[in-house]
Amino acid sequence: MPLAKSFVTVVVSTLALLLVCLVFAPSSLSGGALSGSLPFAAIIAIVGLGQLLVVQQGGFDLSLPGAVSLAVVVSTHHPHQDNALLYQAVLIALAFALSAGVLNGLLVSIFRLNAIIATIGTNALLYGAVFAVSGGVPSITTTLLAEIAGGETFGLPNAVFFALAATIIVSFMLKKTVVGRRFEAIGANPLAGRAAGLRVRFHQMMAYVYAQLLYCLAGILIAGITREPTAFQGDSLLLPSVAVVVLGGTSLLGGRGFPISTVIAAFFLNQLSQFALAVGVPFSAQTIIQALALGLGIGVYSIRWTVNLRKTTETRNVEEKI
């Protein structure tokens, strides 16, 4: 099977970036820098996979910031540094995630609300829950969660293994199961899927449910990695989640998705930020860098460069003959 264009593009781009880093900012590739940045690349990968599932159904999930932030505060404030209560906190966070996913799914697939409007409303509700749980005050995480999420295994941050597990599960479900193929077919053409007897609304709703579960995982990991997270940890993840989906080659109109390319794009985007910091770009400019990466991804995959180049060449040849 030939490699997908998106996979080749993002791999080549990542290798080129690593070469540039090696030449101009080798400190960004040091062991300490990678050890500190890889957990956050893993977080971006996980939320990117969640956003990917929603984008495949032609939507956008703007409730991501509230979902991640709620998982963070529940997993830190409920245990209140008591390891025995951590598992209960995780179950509560999962219950919130399932509820938010079902709510988004119902609003978009059943009540036919615009996905952006529906998920913005859900995001407001989630942030209401964040303030109800935390009062906007940060709390120190449990030592158990810090060991699980913030520790290392075989020299790699544990968050990387969680991201790999999420990638394997999402990739297998999308590419190797009947349900996954139906999911992608519905995203590409809901009308054709409905005509074929597929449960279009159910699959659309489940995209939001699965996405919320991934956001919840990311939030729990953030709580363990940062040790004393704020109540607004999810705010900085919305733009990167969309950027890595686009850089990974998934169409914003829905249809076929590329989970592995999305995860590689997460590493690319994170390393791009590390390179920018290493060469002296202020941290406040990170959002601009992410926006530029998003625009680059849209340009690479949306513009038919080969066709346009051929047309330009043909036009010039005609003009020269005239």
ZIFEN-V9663 format. One record per backbone hydrogen bond with DSSP energy under -0.5 kcal/mol. NH is the residue of the N-H (numbers start at 1). CO is the residue of the C=O. E is the energy in kcal/mol with one decimal. If there is no record, write none. Layout:
<<NH | CO | E> <NH | CO | E>>
//
This chain:
<<8 | 4 | -2.2> <9 | 5 | -2.7> <10 | 6 | -2.5> <11 | 7 | -2.2> <12 | 8 | -2.6> <13 | 9 | -2.3> <14 | 10 | -2.1> <15 | 11 | -2.6> <16 | 12 | -2.4> <17 | 13 | -2.2> <18 | 14 | -2.4> <19 | 15 | -2.0> <20 | 16 | -2.2> <21 | 17 | -2.7> <22 | 18 | -2.4> <23 | 19 | -1.7> <24 | 20 | -2.9> <25 | 20 | -0.5> <25 | 21 | -2.0> <28 | 25 | -1.9> <29 | 26 | -1.7> <30 | 27 | -1.2> <34 | 30 | -2.6> <35 | 31 | -2.4> <36 | 32 | -1.7> <37 | 33 | -1.9> <38 | 34 | -2.8> <40 | 37 | -0.5> <41 | 37 | -1.9> <42 | 38 | -2.5> <43 | 39 | -1.8> <44 | 40 | -2.2> <45 | 41 | -2.2> <46 | 42 | -2.2> <47 | 43 | -2.4> <48 | 44 | -2.2> <49 | 45 | -2.0> <50 | 46 | -1.7> <51 | 47 | -2.5> <52 | 48 | -2.3> <53 | 49 | -1.7> <54 | 50 | -1.3> <55 | 51 | -2.8> <56 | 52 | -2.3> <57 | 53 | -0.6> <57 | 54 | -1.0> <58 | 55 | -2.3> <59 | 54 | -2.0> <62 | 60 | -0.8> <64 | 61 | -0.7> <67 | 63 | -2.3> <68 | 64 | -2.7> <69 | 65 | -2.3> <70 | 66 | -2.3> <71 | 67 | -1.9> <72 | 68 | -2.0> <73 | 69 | -2.4> <74 | 70 | -2.4> <75 | 71 | -1.9> <76 | 72 | -0.7> <77 | 73 | -3.1> <78 | 73 | -0.6> <78 | 74 | -1.3> <80 | 76 | -1.2> <81 | 76 | -0.5> <82 | 79 | -1.0> <83 | 81 | -0.7> <85 | 82 | -1.5> <86 | 83 | -1.3> <89 | 85 | -2.0> <90 | 86 | -2.3> <91 | 87 | -2.0> <92 | 88 | -2.1> <93 | 89 | -2.5> <94 | 90 | -2.4> <95 | 91 | -2.1> <96 | 92 | -2.3> <97 | 93 | -2.2> <98 | 94 | -2.7> <99 | 95 | -2.3> <100 | 96 | -2.6> <101 | 97 | -2.5> <102 | 98 | -2.6> <103 | 99 | -2.4> <104 | 100 | -2.6> <105 | 101 | -2.6> <106 | 102 | -2.8> <107 | 103 | -2.5> <108 | 104 | -2.3> <109 | 105 | -2.8> <110 | 105 | -0.7> <110 | 106 | -1.3> <111 | 106 | -2.6> <113 | 107 | -2.9> <118 | 114 | -2.9> <119 | 115 | -2.5> <120 | 116 | -1.8> <121 | 117 | -1.9> <122 | 118 | -2.1> <123 | 119 | -2.2> <124 | 120 | -1.8> <125 | 121 | -1.8> <126 | 122 | -2.6> <127 | 123 | -2.3> <128 | 124 | -1.7> <129 | 125 | -1.9> <130 | 126 | -2.1> <131 | 127 | -2.2> <132 | 128 | -1.9> <133 | 129 | -2.3> <134 | 130 | -2.7> <135 | 131 | -1.8> <137 | 134 | -1.4> <139 | 229 | -0.7> <141 | 227 | -3.2> <146 | 142 | -2.0> <147 | 143 | -2.0> <148 | 144 | -2.3> <149 | 145 | -3.0> <150 | 145 | -0.7> <150 | 146 | -1.3> <151 | 147 | -0.8> <153 | 156 | -2.8> <156 | 153 | -1.9> <158 | 151 | -2.8> <159 | 149 | -0.6> <160 | 157 | -1.4> <161 | 157 | -0.8> <161 | 158 | -0.5> <162 | 158 | -1.7> <163 | 159 | -2.2> <164 | 160 | -2.4> <165 | 161 | -2.4> <166 | 162 | -2.3> <167 | 163 | -2.4> <168 | 164 | -2.6> <169 | 165 | -2.3> <170 | 166 | -2.6> <171 | 167 | -2.8> <172 | 168 | -2.5> <173 | 169 | -2.5> <174 | 170 | -2.3> <175 | 171 | -2.6> <176 | 172 | -2.3> <177 | 173 | -0.5> <180 | 173 | -0.6> <181 | 177 | -1.9> <182 | 178 | -2.4> <183 | 179 | -2.4> <184 | 180 | -2.2> <185 | 181 | -2.2> <186 | 182 | -2.6> <187 | 183 | -1.9> <188 | 184 | -1.9> <189 | 185 | -2.1> <193 | 189 | -2.2> <194 | 190 | -2.5> <195 | 191 | -2.2> <196 | 192 | -1.6> <197 | 194 | -1.4> <198 | 193 | -2.7> <200 | 198 | -1.8> <203 | 199 | -2.1> <204 | 200 | -2.3> <205 | 201 | -2.4> <206 | 202 | -2.5> <207 | 203 | -1.3> <208 | 204 | -0.9> <208 | 205 | -0.7> <209 | 205 | -1.4> <210 | 206 | -3.0> <211 | 207 | -1.9> <212 | 208 | -2.1> <213 | 209 | -1.8> <214 | 210 | -1.8> <215 | 211 | -2.4> <216 | 212 | -2.4> <217 | 213 | -2.0> <218 | 214 | -2.3> <219 | 215 | -2.5> <220 | 216 | -2.4> <221 | 217 | -2.2> <222 | 218 | -2.5> <223 | 219 | -2.1> <224 | 220 | -1.4> <225 | 221 | -2.3> <226 | 222 | -2.6> <227 | 223 | -0.6> <228 | 226 | -2.8> <233 | 230 | -0.7> <235 | 232 | -1.5> <236 | 233 | -0.6> <237 | 234 | -1.6> <238 | 235 | -0.6> <241 | 237 | -1.8> <242 | 238 | -1.6> <243 | 239 | -2.6> <244 | 240 | -2.6> <245 | 241 | -1.0> <246 | 242 | -2.2> <247 | 243 | -3.0> <248 | 244 | -1.7> <249 | 246 | -1.7> <250 | 245 | -1.8> <251 | 256 | -0.6> <254 | 251 | -1.5> <255 | 56 | -2.7> <262 | 258 | -2.0> <263 | 259 | -2.0> <264 | 260 | -2.2> <265 | 261 | -2.3> <266 | 262 | -1.5> <267 | 263 | -1.7> <268 | 264 | -2.4> <269 | 265 | -2.9> <270 | 266 | -2.3> <271 | 267 | -2.7> <272 | 268 | -2.3> <273 | 269 | -1.8> <274 | 270 | -2.0> <275 | 271 | -2.6> <276 | 272 | -2.2> <277 | 273 | -2.2> <278 | 274 | -2.2> <279 | 275 | -1.8> <280 | 277 | -1.2> <281 | 276 | -2.9> <285 | 282 | -1.9> <286 | 283 | -2.0> <289 | 285 | -1.9> <290 | 286 | -2.5> <291 | 287 | -2.4> <292 | 288 | -2.4> <293 | 289 | -2.2> <294 | 290 | -2.2> <295 | 291 | -2.5> <296 | 292 | -2.5> <297 | 293 | -2.4> <298 | 294 | -2.3> <299 | 295 | -2.3> <300 | 296 | -2.7> <301 | 297 | -2.1> <302 | 298 | -2.1> <303 | 299 | -1.5> <305 | 303 | -1.8> <308 | 304 | -2.6> <309 | 305 | -2.7> <310 | 306 | -2.3> <311 | 307 | -2.5> <312 | 308 | -2.4> <313 | 309 | -2.5> <314 | 310 | -2.6> <315 | 311 | -2.5> <316 | 312 | -2.2> <317 | 313 | -2.3> <318 | 314 | -2.2> <319 | 315 | -2.4> <320 | 316 | -2.4> <321 | 317 | -1.9> <322 | 318 | -2.0>>
//
